[in-house]
């Protein structure tokens, strides 16, 4: 089976989910990032763990610069919902269609931490000004069925012993 590279939007959701999990748990960022890197590597060509960690750090820095405070997790969840369901131009995401499947991946690496940061920053700015869709009330990343493999990865719990 030929694996492809992770699509940008999956990388964005994964980096965001890892940053969210880091904010909500006592575990270090490296432990959290390793969980997500290993999970994505079972679906796509391996992602460099340092690049995924950098993307998470960049998201956290954007939240810090925006003085997100206790709303940081909410902003991340809204970005995850948006990237799962919409293109950056706010067009609804079509996961499969006549010419391909967005889950299949790409033949070359198109994701990077800097672009993830730029998209998150743009989304955060537009969301605060009412220009971007937000997650509906009651939406939960762990229960989203858009990408079942991603849902399974996000719901997987990391043991404190994994950080040793």
VODOLO-955019 format. One record per atom (N, C-alpha, C, O, CB): y, z, x. Coordinates in steps of 0.1 Angstrom, whole numbers, plus 2048, in hexadecimal, padded with zeros to 3 digits. Last residue first. Glycine has a CB too. Example, Ala and Ser with C-alpha at 12.3 -4.5 7.8 and 13.67 -1.06 7.14 Angstrom:
2
7EA8478807F584788980084F88180B8508867FA83988D7C784E8847D384E87B7DF84E8847DF85588E7D385A871
//
This chain:
164
85793084E85493685B84E92C86484A93086F84A94285885B92583686792583F86392B84D86C92A85687292C83984692A82784791C82C85391B83685391283E84A91282084894381D84094182984193382F83E93183B83294482685593F80585D94481085594381E85C94282886095380E84C9207F684992E7FA85193280585492A80E83A92F7FD85B90C7DE85890E7EC85691D7EF85D9257EA8659097F584E8FB7C28549067C88519077D68469047DB8509137C08558DD7B184D8E37BB8548EF7C285F8ED7C78488D97C68698D07A38638DC79D85A8E37A78578EF7A485B8D879186E8BA7B38788C47B18738D17AC8778DC7AF8838BE7A78558AC7B185A8B17BE8658BC7BC8648C67C38608A57C68558A679684A8AE79B84F8B47A984C8C07AC83E8A679D86B89579486B8A278C8618AB7928638B779386889F77E8628807A486E8887A886E8967A18718A07A787B8807A684E87779484B87B7A18568847A785488D7AE84986F7AB85C86F77C85387A77C84F87F78A84E88B78C84687677587A86777587286478186887078286B87A78987A86278E88287075C88686376087D85E76C87885376C89486376587E88975187288175387587375786D86A75786A8807468898A975988D89B75788189275A87A8947648998977608848C376087E8BE7548818B075187C8AA7478818C77488948CA7758858CC77687E8C676A8728C376C8838DA7778AE8C576C8A88BC7758998BD7768928B37788AE8BF7838B68C774A8B18CF7558AA8C575F8A28BD75B8A78DA7518CD8CB72F8C58C27388C28CA7458C98D37498CE8B673C8DC8DB71F8CE8DD71F8C68D57298BA8D772B8C88DC7128F48C37198F18D17188E18D27178DB8CB7108F78D770C8F28A67308F38AC7228EF8BB7238E88BF72B8EB8A57189058A174D8F88A47478FA8AB7399038B37388F08AE75092188A74991B89774E90D89974790A89273E9248A374A93186D75492887474B92388075292088175E91C86A74895486E75E94686B76193D87375794087E75394286F77096E87575A96B86775A95C86475D95985875F97386076497A88E75B97588974E97087B74E96D87574497E88B74398189777398C89176B98788B75E98E88375799388677396A8A077D9748AA77A97F8A57729868AC76B97A8B078795E88778195989077796389B77396589E76794C89777C96D87D79696D87678996887F77E96E87F77396586978996588F7AB97388D7A797588779997C88C79197A8847B194988C7AB94F8997A895E8987A496289E79A94E8A27B49478717B29428757A59498827A194D8847969338777A59528717CC9588697C195486D7B395C86E7AA95485A7C393F8837D894E8867D795587E7CC95D8847C59548837E59288747D59298817CF9388857CE93C88A7C392188C7D792E85D7E492B85C7D692C8697CF93286A7C491C8567D49328697FE93D8617F793A8607E89448627E093E8547FE91887480392487D8029308767FA93687C7F292988181090985D8049068677FA9128707F89168737EC8FA86F7FE91585181A91684A80D91385480291A8547F790E83E80C90C86382D91A86182B91D85B81E92685E8179208588378F086282D8F786E82990586C82690B87281D8F58798338E284481F8E784C82A8EF8578258F585781A8EF8438358CD8288158D38358138D883B8208D383882B8C983F80C8C081281C8CD8108168D481D8148E081D8118CC8088098A88048308AE81182C8BD80E8288C480782F8AF81A8398967E981F89E7EE82B8A47FC8268A67FE81A8A97E482F8897E58088837E081488A7E58218847E682B8817D18148888007F088F7F47F68877F18038807F980989E7F77F987880A7D187E80C7DE8847FF7E48837F47DD8748127E886E80D7B78668077C286B80A7D086480B7D98647F87C087F8147A487881F7AB87081A7B786C8227BF86E8257A18897FE7988928057A188B8107A88908167B289D80B7998787E07988777EE79487F7F679E87D7F67AA8687F379487F7BF78C87B7C979587B7D778F87D7D97838847C97A18887AC7798887A97878847B47918867B279D8967A478B8867B875F8807AB76287E7A87718757A17758887A075B8827DB7668877CF75F8807C37638767C376A8967CE7618877FD76887E7F276A8847E676188A7E975786F7F576589D80E76789381177188980577288380477D88B81D76D8BE80A7648B280475F8A78057698A77FF7748B47F575B8D882075E8CE81C7678C28167608BD81C7568CA8287718F781674E8EA81D74D8E08177578DF80B7598E481D73F91481776290B80F75A8FD81675A8F981C76490980076092582477392282A76691A82275D91882575292F82D75F92581B78D92F81578492D81A77693481476D92E80678590E82779891B82D79B92682779293182D79191E82B7A98F682877C8FB82278990982978C90F82F7838FC8127888E584476D8F083A76E8F183477C8EE83B7868FD8407698D185776F8D284F7628DD8447638DD83C75A8D68587588D18647878C48607818C68567768BD84D7748BD86C77C8EC86878B8E585F7948D785B78F8D384F7918E38657A28F187B7768F886F7778F086477F8EE85977B90687177C8E089177E8DE88A7718E587C7718DF87276D8E58937658EC8977978DE8937968DB88B7898D58817898D489F79790589F78E9048937978F588E7968F38827969088967A58FF8B577F9058AA77990489D78190289377B9148AD7768F58C57948EC8C17898F28B57828EA8AC77E8E98CD78090C8C97A39018C27A98F78BD79E8F38B279F8F98CC7B391B8D87919208CB7969158C379C9148B779992B8CD7A090C8EE78F90E8E67839138D878790E8CE7819198ED77990D8F97A89008F57A39028EB7978FB8E27968F790179F9298FF7A99238F67B29168F07AD9148E47AD9218FC7C093691379B93390779492B8FC79C9288F279893F90178E93D9277AC9319297A492D91D79C92291C79693393579B94E9117C194A91F7BE93D91F7B79339197BA9549267B795D8FA7C79548FA7BC94F9087B894D90B7AC9488F17BE9718F17D99718FF7D39699007C796D9067BD9809037D096E8D97E59738D97D79748E67D19778E87C59698D07CF9638E17FD9708DC7FD9768DB7EF9838DD7EE9708CE8049498E87F39528F27F99608EE7F99698F57F594D8F68079408CF7EB9418DA7E194A8E57E69538EA7DF9348E07DE93F8C38049488BD7F994A8C87EF9568CA7EA9428B17F392C8D381093A8D38169438CD80B94E8D280A93A8CA8229158CC80191A8DA8019288DB8069308E38019118E28099138B18099158B47FB91B8C27FA9248C57F29088B37F290E8B482491A8AD82091D8B08119298B280E91889E8218F58C18239008C882990D8C18249178C88218FF8C88388E68AC8188E78B98118F38C08168FB8C580E8DA8C18138E889982D8ED8968208EF8A28178F98A48108E388C8188DB8A78418E98A48438EF8A08358FA8A48328EB89884C8C18A78378C88B48398D78B183A8DF8B98358C38BB8468BB88C8388BB89282B8C38A082C8CA8A38238AD8958268BC8888548C688184C8C788783E8D18888388C187284A8A889985D8B589C8618C08958588CA89A8558B889887089188C85389589984D8A389D8518AA8A384988B8A485289086B84A89387485589888184F8A288184889E86D85F87686283488486483688686E84187F87784388B86982985B84B83486185883787085883A87584F84085A85E84485983581885983782786084482A86984882485F82B82E84F8487FA85783D80285483F81184E84981586683E7FF83F85C7F18438517E88488457EF84783A7EB84D8567DE83C86F80483086B7FD83285F7F48298587EF82A8777F685687480B84E86C81584086880F83A85F81484C87482185F8857F88638777F785B86E8008598637FD8728767FB85289D80184F8977F48538897F384B8817ED85689F7E985E8A181A85089F81984C89880C84388F80B8488AC81B8798A581187589A81B86689781A86388B81987989E8298768BC80287A8B07FC8778A48048738997FF8898B07F886E8CF8158678CD80986A8BF8038618B87FF86A8D87FF8838CD8288768C982C86D8C781F8658BD81F86F8D48358988D981A8998CA81D88B8C58208878BA81D8A38C88288908F48198928EC80D8928DD80F88B8D680889F8F08068908FA8348848FB82D8858F382087B8EC81C88190A8298AB8F583B8A18ED8418948EE83A88C8E483989F8F28508B990882C8BB8FA8298AF8F282F8AA8E88288C88F582D8A59258248AF91E82C8AF90F8288A690A8228AB91F83B8A393880589D9308108A89288188B392581289392680B8AB9447EF8AE94B7FB8A99438078AB9488138A79597FB8BB92D7D88B09347DE8B393B7EA8BE9387F08A492A7E08D091D7CF8C99267C58BE92E7CB8B89367C48C491E7BA8D890C7E38E29157DE8DB9207D58E092B7D38EC90E7D68C08FD7E78C59067F28CF9107EC8CE91C7F08CC8FD7FC8C08EF7CF8B58F97D18B99027DC8B790E7DC8A88F27D58D68DF7D48D68E87C88CC8F37CB8CE8FF7C88D38E07BB8CD8D07E98D98D87EB8DA8E37E08DD8EE7E28E68D07EB8B88C37DD8B58CC7E88C18D57EB8BF8E17ED8B28C47F58C58B47CA8BB8BE7C68B88C87D18B78D37CE8AE8B77C18D48A37DB8DB8AC7D28D18B77CD8D58C37CD8E08A47C68BF8957E88C989D7F08D08A77E78D28B37EB8D38947F78B58887D18AC8917D98B589A7E28B38A77E28A38897E28CA8797C88C48837BF8BC88D7C78BD8997C58BB87D7B48CD8687DE8D88707D98D387C7D18D78877D38E28687D18B485B7DF8B88637EB8C386D7E68C38797EA8BD85A7F68B584D7C78AB8587C98AE8617D48AD86D7D389D8517CB8CA83C7CE8CC8457C38C18517C38C485C7C08CB83E7B58BF82C7E38CB8357E58CC8407DA8CE84B7DD8D782D7E589B82D7E58A78277E08B38317E28B083D7E28A68237D188782F80288D8367F789A82F7F28A282C7FA88F8457FA87581280D87E81D80F88482280288681B7F888A81881885280E8048608098068698158098648218098658027FA83180980F83C81180A84980B80D84B80481783B81F8108167F78068227F680E82C7FF8078307FD7FC8277E780F7F480080880080080080C80080980E80881280080C7F6
//
